[in-house]
């Protein structure tokens, strides 16, 4: 069984982008396996600044 436990979520909204940061713990059979983070920058489709970063420790 695989579980995802959200530890923290931050959302910031600016005029031209939305930032989302999620910190979570990944577990297997109720045993912690990794602390993970997802950082996203959401921008309009016609913008050149699209980025997404995934960090897993």
trRosetta pair geometry for C-beta under 8 A, 3 or more apart (Angstrom, degrees):
i j d omega theta_ij theta_ji phi_ij phi_ji
1 28 7.1 145 78 -162 50 50
1 29 5.5 107 47 -86 85 51
1 30 7.4 25 80 -28 117 73
2 26 7.3 -20 -168 -169 94 89
2 27 7.4 155 -158 86 48 50
2 28 5.7 -19 -102 -104 66 71
3 26 7.4 152 83 -160 55 43
3 27 4.5 -12 61 63 102 97
3 28 7.6 -171 21 -76 76 26
3 30 7.0 46 8 -86 141 48
4 24 5.5 14 -176 163 89 138
4 25 7.5 156 -157 78 44 49
4 26 6.1 -16 -103 -104 69 64
4 27 7.8 -173 -75 23 26 74
5 24 6.1 159 79 -164 44 83
5 25 4.5 -12 60 56 102 98
5 27 6.7 30 -5 -2 111 115
6 9 6.1 -8 -178 -40 126 108
6 22 6.6 -64 -134 -165 100 100
6 23 7.6 101 -164 81 61 53
6 24 4.8 -44 -104 -101 47 101
7 23 4.6 -58 67 108 108 97
7 24 5.8 177 5 -102 83 34
7 25 6.1 84 -43 -21 113 91
7 35 7.8 -4 -5 -144 151 95
8 21 7.6 -12 115 115 98 95
8 22 7.4 170 90 -152 58 39
8 23 4.3 22 49 43 95 112
9 20 7.4 -17 -167 -167 90 85
9 21 7.1 164 -152 87 43 58
9 22 5.1 1 -108 -108 83 75
9 23 7.6 -147 -66 27 47 66
10 19 7.6 -14 114 115 93 98
10 20 7.4 160 85 -154 57 39
10 21 4.5 3 53 54 100 104
11 18 6.9 -12 -168 -176 91 97
11 19 7.0 159 -155 85 42 60
11 20 5.4 -3 -106 -105 77 73
11 21 8.0 -159 -69 26 39 66
12 18 7.2 165 84 -160 53 50
12 19 4.3 4 53 53 100 107
13 18 5.3 -9 -108 -112 69 82
13 19 7.9 -145 -66 27 32 69
14 17 5.2 15 57 55 109 73
14 18 7.4 -164 30 -78 68 38
14 19 7.6 46 -2 -9 103 97
16 43 6.5 17 152 -137 79 92
16 44 7.1 -68 -160 -4 75 104
16 47 7.2 130 174 -93 105 147
17 41 5.7 -10 -175 -174 131 88
17 42 6.3 147 -163 75 72 51
17 43 4.7 -30 -103 -88 93 81
17 47 7.9 -140 -80 117 95 174
17 49 7.3 -64 -84 98 134 129
18 41 7.7 153 78 -161 47 43
18 42 4.3 -15 60 60 96 110
18 43 8.0 -169 24 -67 65 41
19 39 7.7 -17 -168 -169 92 80
19 40 7.0 160 -155 87 46 59
19 41 5.6 -14 -104 -106 75 67
19 42 7.6 -165 -75 20 27 76
20 38 7.5 -9 114 112 96 97
20 39 7.5 163 88 -155 56 37
20 40 4.4 -1 57 56 98 106
20 42 6.9 39 -3 -12 107 111
21 37 7.0 -15 -168 -168 85 100
21 38 7.3 170 -150 87 40 56
21 39 5.2 0 -108 -109 81 74
21 40 7.7 -165 -71 26 41 66
22 37 6.9 158 84 -155 54 52
22 38 4.6 4 53 52 101 98
23 35 7.2 -1 -173 -179 93 93
23 36 7.3 162 -155 88 49 49
23 37 5.2 -17 -102 -101 70 82
24 35 7.8 170 91 -157 34 53
24 36 5.4 -21 68 66 79 96
24 37 7.8 154 21 -88 65 36
24 38 7.8 6 13 3 108 98
25 32 5.7 -49 -178 -130 121 100
25 34 7.3 167 -155 87 55 45
25 35 5.7 -31 -102 -104 73 62
25 36 7.3 153 -103 19 21 82
26 32 7.7 99 78 -158 48 58
26 33 5.0 -57 103 64 92 103
26 34 4.6 6 47 55 113 90
26 35 7.9 -158 17 -78 78 16
26 36 5.7 53 -21 -11 107 126
27 30 6.0 18 149 -140 132 16
27 31 5.8 162 -163 72 94 33
27 32 5.1 -52 -98 -94 97 38
27 33 5.8 154 -117 1 34 87
28 31 5.9 -30 69 59 67 89
28 33 5.2 53 1 -45 98 133
32 35 7.9 10 -176 -55 116 73
34 56 5.8 15 163 -174 144 92
34 57 6.1 162 -164 81 91 51
35 57 5.4 -11 67 63 84 108
36 54 7.9 -11 -173 -173 104 83
36 55 7.1 163 -160 93 59 61
36 56 4.9 -12 -116 -114 96 73
36 57 7.1 -170 -87 27 46 68
37 54 7.7 167 91 -156 59 43
37 55 4.6 2 60 62 101 104
37 56 7.9 -161 32 -77 61 39
38 52 7.8 -13 -170 -172 90 94
38 53 7.6 159 -158 88 47 59
38 54 5.7 -11 -112 -111 76 74
38 55 7.8 -168 -80 30 33 69
39 52 7.5 164 90 -158 59 50
39 53 4.7 -2 62 61 103 103
39 54 7.9 -162 31 -76 68 33
39 55 7.4 32 1 2 103 105
40 51 8.0 174 -151 98 45 62
40 52 5.2 -3 -115 -119 77 88
40 53 7.8 -160 -75 32 42 63
41 49 6.9 -70 125 137 131 98
41 50 7.3 176 91 -148 93 36
41 51 5.0 28 44 59 118 88
41 52 7.2 -148 31 -77 69 52
43 47 4.1 -83 141 71 123 149
43 49 5.1 78 -12 75 169 95
43 50 5.8 -132 45 -80 108 64
44 47 4.8 105 64 -16 78 107
47 50 6.7 130 93 -44 93 78
